[in-house]
Amino acid sequence: MEYTELSDYPLPDGAVTTWSPVCAPDSWSDDARRLTHDHEAHLASAAVGSWIGSVLRIPLRYDGDALRRALRAWIARHEALRTTVSPAGDSWKRHLVEADAVDVAPQHRGELTGADAHDLLSDHFAGVTPDRWPHCLFATIAQDDGFVLAFGADHSVMDAYSQLLWFGEIVELYERALAGEPDDEMAALDVGSHVDHSAAARSLSEVVDAEHPAVRHWEEFLHDGEFPAMEGASPQVPASPEESQHSLSRWAVRPGDAARMERLCANLGTGTQSGVFAAIALAMRERTGSDRLRFVLPMHTRHDRRHVGAVGWYVGLCPVDIDLRGVGDFGEAVARTRAGVSAGRGCVKTSFARVAEVLRLESEPRLVMSYVDVRKVPGAERWPDWNARALRSPEPSRDEVYLWLVHSEEGISVSARCGRSERALLAVEGLITGFEKKFTEVLGAPEVLEVGA
């Protein structure tokens, strides 16, 4: 599984249709459940044309009506996709439309080349915004032996795990629709609502003040209110706002090596995430001479079992400080890494937007690294057959660096984006190459060979 931009996905020639959820204007009702502080911050700062999504190829005959019913059932299942917001003084008010009031309308765009389809889909998905429904749009490219299906959504209703859940869920719904299953049965799913989760999270955030442990931890992590940056990745001259960030993605670790690292970390009493970040920290030390790796780690907040299969934005931020001073071997590096993540884990449940409000922060994270193990996601074993891929939109060029490490049955992929400068690109590419070398070096050590191939 890779996390890339749409331009990296090989779209075929074919009959293109775009799809948009629709409902009658009078079907909306006010909803008293409040938005999270993070949602409100997103409404204030989201870049125009920014979206996240997914794409796959379904190797079944294309049936437009069956697909319409499958998409409608997916939206009916997940309340977050049937909500929107409007301004209410200095705040926002939520609105809800019931499941049976939503349909999905097609717009046929004709036979297009893959290149023209890319431009059309990019423009279509760039139409999602945090303050205007629908917050999720779809597109298909039909061929004789199957079809490509993609969506783009605003981050306010979607996180990375939601992107991954969609693959198996939408294929299953389409298969059921082809088989003629009734709409009400397809729409039925015992799953939690992200809207309920948001209201509960808002209540917890309201009591956060300057003495809250999460606020104090973040304050200690930041230097004069500024986030740590990746050394050597800041552009020497400001980038033009019209330029997009560099984007890159590659498979960094083979499946067998990933499995060996997992066994090694288990013997060290921890998980693969600690081994991966330890290898990155050691690679960074070799490149820069720094004994500290400080970054922001997104972590899920799906702590209620009913929300495990829900679509929504279930993400908190963890400040991570890995201190390698005096570390001589990989086992020590893993232990320090685990300690660095554990120290900040308590911050994840507390809205960072609320923390920023209390601390009056104006800066944003500048080095963000994410590690996600997707092997247990429903349907993951079929992703290679579907050519499934998670997507992100191009972003305006700034000096922050994002790295996404995805551990799947195919190995570990690394995707990244950074400022539009040669200096930033070389720094990020160098770090990824250093990580790959360090990973190989660690697995080749004599004490690791005893773990088994």
N, C-alpha and C positions, 0 to 999 in steps of 0.2 A: 504494500500500500504506500503510495506516494502522495504528498500534499503539494500540489503544483498550481500554476495558473492555467487557464483554459487554453492558452496559446501552445502549451506543451502537450496537449491531448490531440491525437490524430483523428480529427472529425472527418467522416466520409462524405462523399457526394450523396445527395438524396433529397427526398421531399421533406421540407422543413415546415414544422408547425410550432407556433408559440402558444402557450396556454396560460391563462390568468384566472385566478379565483374571482368569482363575482357573487354579489348578493343584492337584494333590493335595498335602497337607501333607508327605508323605514324599518328594516329588520334589526337595526342596531339598538342596543339598550345600554344604559349606563351601568358600570360595574364599580362597586365601592372598594374592591381590593386594590391596594396601593402598589405603585411601582417600587422597585429597589432603587437605592441610591446609584448603583451602577447603571441601571437603565436610564435614569434621569441624566447622568453624566454623558452617556452615549448619545442621548438626544441633543445634548448641547454641543458635542464635539465631533460627531460622525462625519467623515469625509463624503462628499457627493460622489456617487458611483461606486462606493465600497460595498462589497458583498462577499459571502462565503457560500459554498454549494458543493455539489457532487455530480458525477457523471458516470454512466455505465452503458454497456451495450447489452440489451436483452435479446437472447437468441431465440425468440419466438415470433410468430407472425404478428404483424402490426394490425391492431384493431382499435380505431380511434375511440369508439364508444366504450370499449372495455377499459381503455386507458383513462378516459374521463371519469369513469366510475371508481377506478382504483385511486386516482388522485383525490377525488372527492372523499373517499373513505379515509384516506390518510389524514386529510385536513379535519375531518369529523372526529377522528380519534384524539387529536392533540389540541387542547384548548388554546395553547399559546398562538397557534396559527389562525385563530378566529378572534383575536383581540387586536385593538389598535388604541391610539391615544389622541387626545386633543389638548391644547393649552387650557389651563384653568388658573388664571392669575399668574402668580409666580411659580406655579407647579403644573402638574399634568393630571388629566382625568382619563381613566380607562373605559373602553367600550367593548362590548361583547356581542357576537352574532351566534345564534344557536346552530348546531351542526346541520340540521335539516334545512336551513335557509341558505346554505352555501352550494354553489355549483362551480364548475370549471369550464371556461369558454375557450374554444380553439380559434386561432387565426392562421389560416393557411398562407404560407409565404412562398410557395412554389418550389421547383427543383433548383437546388443551389449546389455550387461546388463546396468542398470542405472549407476553403479559405473564406468564401462569402458567408458560409454558415457561421464561422467563427466570429466575424464582424457583427452579424445580426444578433447572435446569442449574447455577445459581450454588451451590445447596446441594450438588449432586452433586460438582462439581469442588472445592469447599472440603473435601471428604473426603480429598484426597490429602495425605500427610504425608511428611517425609523419612525416617521410621523405620518405616513400615509399608507393605508391598507390597499392592496394586499402586500404583505411583507415577504412573500415568497412567490416566485414565478418559475415557469417550467418551459421546456422546449424539447422537441423530438426531431430526429432525422431518420426517416423511414427508408428501408431498403427491402429487397425481395426476401432476404433470409433473416430479418431481424430489424432492430432499430436502436438508435442511441437515444437515451433519455437523460436530461440534465435539469438541475434547478439552481437558482441563485436566491439567497435569502439575506435579509438584514440580520446582523448579529444579535439584535434584541430578542429574536425568537429562536435562536439557533446557537449551539456550541459545536465543538469538534466531534463529540460523541454522538450528537444528533445527526451530524452528517454521515457518520458511519452506520448508525442504526438504519438509516433510510434504505440502504442497498437491499438488504434482505427483506425488509418490510414491504417495500414497494413492489418487488418482484413477486412476493407471495400474494399480495393483493391483486396484481395483474393476472396471475394464474387463476386465482379464484374468480375474478371477473370474467375471464375467458370461459370458465366452466359454468357461468350463469348463476353464481351464488347471489342471493338477495342483498341489496344494499345495506339493510340494517344489520345483517349478520357480519358483513365485511367491516362495518364501522365499529362494531363492538370490540372493545379492548379495555381490560381492567388495568388502567395505568394512572399514575398520579398526574396532577395538573401543575404546570409550571407557574400558572397564575396564583394558585394557592401557595406554592413555594415562595414566590415573590413577596406575597403579603406577609408571610411568616418571617422572611429574611428582613423585611423592612422594619417590623416590630423589634427585632433583635438589634438592628442598627441604630434605632432611635436612642437607645440608652448609652451609646458609645460616646465617651468624652475623653479629655486629655489624659486622664489617669487610667484609661482602659489598657490592659496588657498589650493588645494588638497595636494600639497607637504608640505606646512607648517602644515596642520592638521596632516598628517601622521608623520611628524617629532616630533610634540608635543606628539602624541600617543605613539611613540616608546621611549624606555629608552636606551639611548646610542646605538641606532641602533638595539636594540633587541626587539623581539616581546614578549608580555606577554605569560606565560605558565600556564597550569592548576596546581595549587598547589597540591603537593603530587603525581603527575602522571609521573614525570621524573624518569627514571630507575636509580637505585643506581650504577649499573655498565653498561658499554656500551653493547648494544645488538650485537649479531653476525649478519653480513650483510646477512647471509643465512636464518635467521629467518624471518617469516612474522609477521606482527602486529596482536595483538588480535583483533577479530571482534565479535561484538555482536549486537543483534537486538531483540526487544520485543515490544509488544503493551503496552503502558504506560497509556493511557487514554481511557476510554470507550466512545462510541459515545454520550451517554446522558450527560456525564460530560463535554465533549468537547463543546457540544451545550450550556450548562449552563455557561461555561467560556466565550464563545463568547457573550452571552447576557450580562454578567457582564461587560466585556470589552467595549461593545457598550454603556452601561450606564455610563462608565467612559470616554467616548469620544474617544475610540481607538479600535484597532483590537485585535484579539486573539494572534497574535505574541507577542504583548507587555505583555499580561498576562502570556504566556508561559515562556518568558525570565525573567520576574519578579520572577516567581516561581523558576526558576533555580538559579537566583541570591540570593534569600532568602535561598534556600537549601544550596548553597555554603557558605553563611555567617554562617549558623548553623554548617557546617562541619569544617570550617577553621577559623572562627572568622573575616574574612576579609569583609570590607564594600564595596569593589570595585570588580566588575567583568568586566574584560577587555578581549575582544575576537575579532576575525575577522568574519564578516558576509557576505557571498556571496549574491549578489542581482542581479536580472536580468537587462539587458539593452535593453529590447525589447520595446522601447518607441515609435517606429514607428509602427502603426497598421498593416502595410503590413508584418511585421516580426513576428507577434504573432504566426503564424502557421509554421514558417520556422525551418528547421534543421540547427543548427550551435552552436557556442560557444558565447552566449550572456550573459556574466557574468562579473560583476565588484565586487570590494571588498569594504566593509564599515567597518571602525574601530569603535568599539562600546566600550564605557566606561560607565558602570552603577554604579553610586555613591549612595550607600544606607546609607550614614552617616546621622543619625538623623531620619531615616525612621522608623515609628512605626506600620503602617498598610499596607495592600495590595494595597489599592488605591494609597497611596504615592509611593509604590514600582513600580506600573504600570506607574505612571506619570514620575518617574525618568528613567524608562526603555525606555519609548517613547522618552524622551528628549535625552537619550544617543544614540539611533538609529538615531534620526533626526539630531543630531549634525554631524554625520559622513556621512549622506546620500549623501551630495554633492560630496563626493570622488568617488562615484560609476562610474560616467561617465568617469573618468580619469583613463587610464590604470595604474594599479599598477606597472607593469613591467617598464613603463616609469618613474614613481615616484622613484622606486628602482634605476633606472639608474641615475637619477638626484642626489639622496641622496647617491649613491654608497653603497647601502645596499647589504650585502651578506647573511643575515639571511632570513628565511622564516617563515610564520605564524606557531605558535605552539599550539594555541587553536582556532579552527574554529568551529562555530556552524551555522547551516542552518535551517531555518524554511520555509517550502513550503506548501501552501494550494492548494491541487490538486483537489478539489471537482468540479471545473468548467472546468477541462480539458476534451475535447471531448472524449466520450467513457468511462469516469471514472465509470459510473454506472454499466458497464459490467465487470470491472476488477476482482471482486471476482469470477464471473462465469468462467473467463479465467485463473484463478490462476496467474494473471499478477504480475510481480515483477521487479523492477529496480535492476540492478546488478553493482557491482564494483569488480575489480580484487584484489587479495591479494597484499599488499604493504610491502616492506622491513621494518623491525622494526626500527623506529626512535622514538624520544620522543614527537612528536606532538600528539595532540588529536583532533579528528574530531567527531562531533555529528550532525546527520541529524534528524530533527523532521519533520515528514510528517503528515499533517492533511487531512484525507480523510473521506469518509462517514462511515468508519469502526472505526473511532476514531483517536488517535494520536499515531503513532509509533515512537520509538527512536532507531536509529541505531548508532553505534559508532565503531571507531577503535583507538587503542592506542598502545604504545610500548609493546614489548614482555617481560613484567616483571610482576610478581605477584603484585608488588606495584602499577604499573600503572593500571592494571585490577581492583584491589580492589578500587582504587580511582574513576575510571569511573563508576563502578557498584554502588558504594556508592552514587555518585552524581545522577545517574538515580533513584535510590531508594528514595533518598531525594527529588528529584523533584516530584515523584509520591505521596509521603506523603504530601508534601507541597500543591500540587494541590488539594488533597482530603481535607486537612485541610482548605484551603481557601474556598472551595465550601460548607463546613459544617458550616462556620461562620454564626451567626444569621442574620447579615445584608445582606448576600448573599442569604440566604434562601428566602428572600422576593422577589428576582429576579424571582423566579419560578422554578419548577422542569423541 
